[in-house]
């Protein structure tokens, strides 16, 4: 509803205006009436009307002065003047005050209604324009963020100089390289990072279970970046957590490539050394208590399994068995604690056929009488895990080959998942299932992303039409290309090109 304020020092005129037309039927709502300009000002402040209909000749404060005050506060409110004076000077003053309508008393219903409907059109068109501006700004913000994400991934994977346009020179950045053993830990981390409203957060999927977390703050928020890093250190490196994290120091934007390299370097250190020293921000931050006596460090087992550090696992078991022997730990207690090792290893392959194999090995503990038998079972478990890792490596190789074929062939209109599967000598259903399990997205979604990435390059660096670009990247119609582009990027191809040129 469009809000209307009526101001006239003659009460009967106000009542007549209220009754002369069906305001609600035409989309108007009378939010207040006043019999003098002073009360009219108070109602204006309180109700913020879209249209004011006012008499021009009133006691104390004239209609001209009333309109002048309104215009000083709000230049966009629509104002219609009512007057019993058909005099040129009043019309002249009204024009100077930029009023939107001038009606003579007695008011003619048709003239009033036509004037109101005309103002309604202006208000609605202005509202649509503002909405379009908001949508455009949202699209621009979304596009700029996607562009920054692309630059961050490029810097993370390949290094190189930081683009000054994308990253403000006075900003501070920190990078965390994260490998998730359990996927939902990433979800928890992302939710926690949202609590830092004063930081810009980018959590980007790099591939093969690897994520890059970028934290950005301006010069006044450098402490917030450090605080967020400290939260990761404290919360996600506890014994019941299964994230491998490598964190850089807080750096200026120009040193972001070095921060990426540092975070990846610390990721390879797993945050833990053999003596339990915790690595964070490139500094030795103190010693965490490692497994002592008969305690089992389950977290460390998971960390070294993920990094394929089998020799460290063997050494851990040997030292643990030596400690048990030295402390004369009861055989039954030793076996029960040993099963914690195997159970932890079993969780690493949860859901795979190897889980059943490890369960069978755990059953053999009933016949154990010597510590060497524990070592034998442990070695057999590692052997099962090596086979599992080999299976994972084969899957990773297959995915890599599939992606390579997609990148080289998906711009042909005849390309399909069936063609891809035939090239790999596997069935379409197996390829689709394996790809989804290993990457978290469908094969065709990857095809679309590759095509759209190529389309972006063509939009930016050529003057080709949308139809020509659609044909060049494998689409038979411009419509399907535009629809896919808008879904991935958030704006149409034409809008992307226009917005990109505007931010250059």
N, C-alpha and C positions, 0 to 999 in steps of 0.2 A: 504493500500500500504506500502511496505517496502521501507524505504528511503535509497538512495545510494549516496555517495559522490565520485567523480572521481578526482584523483590528479596525474598529469603527466606533466613533463616539456616540452613535445613535443605535440604541439597543434593537430597535425594530428592524434596522438594516441587517444586523447580524443574524437575527432570527429568520429574516427573509432569505438571506444567502444560504442558511442551513437547510431550508425547505425547498428552494427553487429547483434543485437537481438532486438526484439520488447519488450522493457522493461515493458510497461504497461500490455501487454497481459499476461505476466508471473507473474504479481503482484508486480512489482518494479516501483519506481519513482526516477528519477535522480533529486536530490534537489540542486545540485551545482557542479561546475567544477572549478579546480584551477590548475595553471601551476607552482606553487611552494608551498613548505611546509608552508610558512608563511600565504599565502592566504588560504591554506587548513585548518590551525588551526582556522582562523577566521570563515570560513564556518562551521567547526565542532562545534564551540561554538554556532553559530546562528541557525543551522539547526538540530543539534542533530541527525545525521544519524544512521541507524541501521547497515549499511555495508559501509566500506571504501575500495575502490580499489586504490592502490597507486603504483607508480613507486618506485623502491628501490634506484636508482641512480639519484639524483637531485642536482642542484647547491645550494650553500649557506647552506641549511639545508638538510641533506641526508634523504632518506626514512627511514633508520634505526632510526635516531634521531627523525624523525617525529612520527614514531610508538611508540617509547619510551615515548614521551610526551603524546600521546593519551592514552596509557595504564596507565599512572599515574593519569589521570583524569577519565577514564572510562574503567574498566577492562572487561566489558561485550560486548562492541561494536565488531562486526565481522570485521576482516581485511584480505584483500586478496592482495598479493604482485604480481606485474608485473615486470619482469626483463629480460633484454637481455642476462644476464650472467648466464650460467649454471654452476655455481661454487659451490663447497661444502661449502665454508665458508659463503656464503650468505644464503644458505639453513640452515646452522647451526645457524646463527644469527636469522633467521626467527623463528626457533623452540624455541629458548630461549625467544623470544618476544611473544610467544604464538599466532602466526598468524594462520588464519583459512584456508589459501589457498596460493599456490605458483604457478604462471603460467608464462611460458616463452613467450617472444615476438618472432615472431609475434603470436598474440593470436589466438588460435583455437576456433571457435564459439562453438563447441560441448563441449569442455573442460570448457569454460567460463560458458556456460549455466548450465552444470551439477554441477559445483562448486556453482553457485548461488542458484540453486534449493536445494542443500544440506544444504546450510546456511539458506535458507528459512524454511526448515523443523525444524532446530534447534531453530530458532527464534520463530516459531509458537508453538512448544512444550513447550518452555520456557514461552511463553505468557499464554498458557493453564494452565501450572503449577502455575503461579502467580495468575491466576484467581481462580483456585481451592483453593489455599492458602487463598485468600480473602474470598471466599465463606465459607471455613472452619472456618475462624476467625469470620465471621459474624454469623455463626451457633453457634459457641462457645459463643459469646457475648449474643446471643438471649437465649441460654440455661442457661447461668449464670444468666441472668436477670429473667427468669422464675423461676429459683431455688430460687433466692433471694425473689421474690414475694411470693413464697410458704412459705418461712421462715417468712416473715413479717406477712402474714395472720395467721400463726400458733402462732406467738408471740402476735398478736393483739387479737386473740380469746381465747388463752389458757394461755398466759403469759409464764413463764419459762425463762431459761437463754438464752441470746443472743449468737448465734453461731459466734465465732470470725472469722472463715474462710469466712463467707458470708458478714459480716459487718466489715469494717476496723476499727481498734481500735481508730485511730486518727480522725474519722469522727464525725460530729455533726448532730443530727436528731431532727426533730419536727414532731408531729403527730396531724392531725386534724380529728376528727370524725364528719362526715357530714351526715345529713339526709335531703334529698331533698323533699320538698313539690311539687315543679314544676321540672320535670326531666331536662328540658333544662338548668336550672341553673348550673347543673353539667358540661354540655358541655362548657358553658361560662367559668367556673372556670378552666377546663382543658386547654382551649386555653390560658387563662391568665398565667397559670403556665409555659407554654412552653417558655415564654419570658425570663425565668431565665436559660440561657445557662450554667451558672457555677454551677447549682445544678442538682442533680439527683432526678427526680420526680417519685413517684409511686402512682397512683390513682387506688385503688383496690376496687372492689365491694364485700361487705361482705354479703349482703342479706337483703331482706325486706326494700329496699330503703336506706340502710345504706352503706356509703362509707368510706374508710379509706385513707386519703391523707398523704403520707410520704414524707418529704422533707429532703434531705441529702446533706451536703456540707463538704468539708474538713476543716482543721483547719483555712485556710485563708479565707474561705467563710462563716464563722459563721454569719457575718453581713447580708449576702444575705439571709440566712435562716430566720433571724428576719424580714428582709424587706418583704419577701414573706408572712410571717404571718401577718404583718401589712397591706399588701394589702388585704388579706382576711378579716381582721377586718374592714377596712375602706369601702371596696367595696361591700362585700357580707352581711353586716349587716345593710344596709340602709333600709329605709321604704318600698321601692318598691322591696325588695329582699325577697325570701322565702326559705332561707337555714337555717337549724339549725346547728350550728357549735360549737364544743368543741375543744379547742386548748391547747396543752401541752406547757411547756417551751422548750427551746432548750437544748437538753441533749446530752451527749456523748453516743456512741453506746452501752456501757455496761448498760446504764440506760433506754434503749428503752422500756422494758416491763413496767416500771413505767410511762414513757411518754404515752404509750397506755392507761393505766388505768386512768391517769389524763385526757386525752382527752375525754374518754367515760364518766367520772364523770362530766366534764363541759358540755358535750352535754346534760346530764340530767337536768342541770340548765338552759338550753335554751338560755344561754348568757344574759338573762334579768331577773332581780328580779322585784318584784311588784313596787318598787319605781324607776324603770328605770335604775338601776345600771348595767353597762356593764361589763361582766366578760371576761377576756382574759389573757392567759398565767398564770392563777392562781392568778391574781392580780386584785383588784378593780381598774378599769381604768377610773373612772369618771362617771358622771350621764348624761344619755341621757334624753332629754326632753320627758316626757310622755304626753299622751293626757290631755289637760287642757281645762276647760270650756266645750264647746260643741264639741270639736274635737274628732274624732274617731281614735283610734290607731289600724288600720286594720292589721298591721304587727303582733301586739301582739295577736290579735284574732287568726290568722293563727297558730302562734307558740303554743298557748295553745290548740287549736283544735288538732293539730298533737300529742301533748303530753297527750290528753284526760283530760286536767285540766279544767273540766266543772265548778267546784266550783269557780275557779278564774275568769272564764268568768262571772258567776253570780255576783260575788262581783264587777267586773269592771262595769257591767251594773248598779248595785244599786248605786255605787258612782257617776256614770255619771248622772243618773236621779236625784240624790240629788243635784248635781251641777247645773243642768238645773233649778230645782225648786228654789234653792237659788238665782240664777241670774235672775229669772223671764224670762226665755227664752220662746219665743213665741211657742205655741203648734204646729203650722205647721212646724216651723223650727226644733223643737224637733223630730217630726215624721220623717222629711226628713233625719235628722242625724241618727235617729234610723235605718232607712232603709239601711244605710251604713253597720251597724252591720250585718243585715240579708244578704245583698248582698255579703259581705265578706264570710259569712258562706256558701252561695250558691256556691261560686267559689271553695270551698273545696271539694264539691261533684259534681263538673262539669262533665257532661257526664253520670252520674248515674241517675236512676229513681227518686232519692230523690231531684234532682234539680228541677223537676216540682212541687214537694210538697212544697218546700220552696218558689217557685214563687207564688203559691196559697196563702200562708200565707202572703206574701208581699202585695197581693191585699187587705187584710183585713184592712190595715192601713187606708182606707177611712172611716171606721166606728169607728176609735179610738177617744175617748174623754177624757179618763183618763189614767194616767201613769201606773196603775195596768194592763191595757189591753196590754200595751207594754211588761210588764213582762210575761204576759200569753203567748203572741205570741213567746216571746223569749224562754220560757220553751218548747213550742211545737216544736220549731226549734231544740232545743237540743235533744228532744225525737226522732225526725227524724234522727238526726245525730247519736244517740246511736244505732238505728236500722242499719244505714249504717255501723257503726263500727262493729256491730255484724256480718253483712254480710262479712265484710273484715276479721274478725277473723275466720269465718267459712271457707272462702277461704284459709286463711293462714294455718288452720288445715288440710285441704284437700291436700294442696301442701306439707306440712310436711309429711303426711302419704304416699303420692305418692313417695317422695324422699326416705323415709325409705324403702318402698317396692323395689324401684329401687336398692338401695345400697345392699339389701339382696338377690336379685333375678336376677339381670341383667347379671350375669356371666354364666347363662344358655343359650345355643344356641336357645332354644325355646322361650325365653323371647321376648315379643313384647308389643307395646302400647295397643293392643287389650286385651292382658292378664292382663296388669296393670289396664286398665279401668274396666274390669270385677271384679277384686279384690276390687276395690273401689266402685262398684255398680253404676257406671256412664257410659255415652256413651264415645266412643273414641273422637268424635268431641268436646264434652263439655270439656273433660279433656285437649285436645290440646289447645283449645281457652283460657280456664281459666289459664292454666300454662303459656302460652305466655304472657297474660295480666299482670299476677302477678309477673313474674320473668324476663321478657324480652328475654327469650330464649325458644326454643322448648323443648318438653319433650325428644325427641331423642337426642338432643344435650347434655342434662344433662346425659343421659345414656352413651353416648360416653365418656364424661369427667370422669365419675366414672370408666369406663373400662380402660381408658388410665392411670388414677391415679394408678390403681392396676397394670397395665402393667409396669409402672415405678418402682414400688417396686420389682416386679419379676425380671426385668432386672438388678437392682442394687444388689439385695440380693441373687439371685440364678444363676445357670449356665444353666438354661433351654434354649432350642432353641426358636427362634422366633415362630416356628410352635406350640411348646408346650404351649407357653405363649398365643398365639392366641386362642387356644382351651380352655385354662384355664379361659379366660375372656369373652368367649361367641362368638368368631368369628369362622366361619366354614372354613375359609381359611387364610393362612398367608398373601396373597396379600391384602385382605380387611383390615386386622389388620394393616399392614405396611402403607397403604394409609391413614387410619384414624389417626394413630399415627403421621405421618409426617404432616398432616394438623393441628393437635392440637399443637404439640410440636415444629414443624419447622424443625426437622431433623428425619431421619429414626431411628427405634429402635436400630439397630446396632451402628449407629453413636452416639446416645444418650448414650449408654453403654460405648462406647470408650471415648467420651468426658467427661463423668462423672468420669471415672477412672483417666483421665488425670488431672482433677482439684482437686482430693483428695490429 
